[in-house]
Amino acid sequence: MLRLLARGLSNGEIARELVLGEATVKTHVARVFQKLDLHDRAQAVVLAYETGLATPGEAA
């Protein structure tokens, strides 16, 4: 989930890629934020890059 967030995908795009409902994706995103003590997608992107989970130039 964090890798997809780091690629800049919206909840709808993540849902289509993972074949899930948007409400399910929204729940997963909220739980990722909670577990990692993140406040928004920007912080999620920074964390993904800092930990090496995402790298510049990955396909969007």
C-alpha positions, 0 to 999 in steps of 0.5 A, a space after each residue: 500500500 505504501 509503495 502505491 501511495 509513494 507512486 502518487 496513486 489515488 485511492 481509486 487508482 489503487 483500488 483498480 490496481 489491487 482489484 479492491 473497493 475504494 472504501 477498502 483502500 481508504 481503510 487500508 490507507 488510514 491504517 497505514 497512516 495510523 501505524 506509521 504515525 503519518 498525517 498525510 500522503 506527503 509524509 508517506 511518500 517521504 517515508 517510502 523514499 527514505 526507507 528505500 521502498 520507493 525510488 525515483 522513476 518508478 512507473 506510476 
